[in-house]
Amino acid sequence: MGKWRRRDDWIGSHVEDSFVMIDLETGTYVDLNKTAAFSWELLAEPHDENEIVDALCDHYDVDRDHCRNAVAAMLADMAQKRLIDAVA
């Protein structure tokens, strides 16, 4: 399982219960919920899926199996939106 890192071309800010981000180059924006925003902060440094699951389970009261499935879906979505890149 590889590691992921967030891309530097996105900036963001907390707005109410979301973390709103924009890609200044394309004008594309997304909003992240609390757990995705927490994961985004983690991804300032390379982390693999298991490390993200561990951090989320430590921070939130969540079932590990449910968390693992949600993290896999979140990473796939973030990669598709070009928020993160795979790193060696």
C-alpha positions as CSV (number, residue, x, y, z in Angstrom):
1,M,0.0,0.0,0.0
2,G,1.5,3.3,-1.1
3,K,1.6,6.7,0.6
4,W,-0.4,9.8,-0.2
5,R,0.5,13.5,0.1
6,R,-1.7,16.5,-0.5
7,R,-1.0,18.7,-3.4
8,D,0.4,22.2,-2.8
9,D,-1.8,24.0,-5.3
10,W,-4.9,24.0,-3.1
11,I,-5.6,26.6,-0.3
12,G,-8.4,26.4,2.2
13,S,-10.1,27.9,5.1
14,H,-12.6,26.8,7.8
15,V,-16.1,28.0,7.0
16,E,-18.7,27.0,9.6
17,D,-18.6,23.2,9.7
18,S,-16.6,22.7,6.5
19,F,-13.1,23.2,5.3
20,V,-13.5,25.0,1.9
21,M,-10.6,24.7,-0.6
22,I,-9.9,26.2,-3.9
23,D,-7.3,25.4,-6.6
24,L,-6.1,28.9,-7.6
25,E,-4.9,27.7,-11.0
26,T,-8.2,26.2,-12.1
27,G,-10.8,27.9,-9.9
28,T,-12.1,24.5,-8.8
29,Y,-13.3,24.3,-5.2
30,V,-14.3,21.6,-2.8
31,D,-15.5,21.5,0.7
32,L,-14.3,18.9,3.2
33,N,-16.2,17.6,6.3
34,K,-14.4,17.4,9.6
35,T,-12.9,14.0,9.1
36,A,-11.7,14.8,5.6
37,A,-10.2,18.1,6.8
38,F,-8.4,16.2,9.6
39,S,-7.1,13.8,7.0
40,W,-6.0,16.7,4.8
41,E,-4.0,18.1,7.6
42,L,-2.3,14.7,8.1
43,L,-1.5,14.6,4.4
44,A,0.9,17.6,4.7
45,E,3.4,14.7,5.1
46,P,3.2,11.4,3.3
47,H,0.9,8.8,5.0
48,D,-0.5,5.5,3.9
49,E,-4.1,4.4,4.3
50,N,-3.5,2.5,7.6
51,E,-1.7,5.5,9.2
52,I,-4.7,7.7,8.4
53,V,-7.1,5.1,9.7
54,D,-5.1,4.8,12.9
55,A,-5.1,8.6,13.4
56,L,-8.8,8.9,12.8
57,C,-9.6,6.1,15.1
58,D,-7.4,7.7,17.8
59,H,-9.1,11.1,17.3
60,Y,-12.7,10.1,16.8
61,D,-14.9,7.3,18.3
62,V,-15.3,5.3,15.2
63,D,-15.4,1.6,14.2
64,R,-12.1,0.6,12.6
65,D,-13.7,-1.4,9.8
66,H,-16.1,1.4,8.9
67,C,-13.2,3.9,9.1
68,R,-11.0,1.8,6.8
69,N,-13.8,1.6,4.2
70,A,-14.5,5.4,4.5
71,V,-10.8,6.3,4.2
72,A,-10.4,4.1,1.1
73,A,-13.3,5.9,-0.5
74,M,-12.1,9.3,0.7
75,L,-8.6,8.8,-0.7
76,A,-10.0,7.6,-4.1
77,D,-12.2,10.7,-4.2
78,M,-9.4,13.0,-3.2
79,A,-7.1,11.5,-5.9
80,Q,-9.8,11.8,-8.5
81,K,-10.3,15.5,-7.7
82,R,-6.5,15.9,-7.8
83,L,-6.3,17.0,-4.1
84,I,-3.6,14.3,-3.4
85,D,-0.9,12.5,-5.2
86,A,0.6,9.1,-4.6
87,V,4.3,9.3,-3.5
88,A,7.0,6.6,-3.5
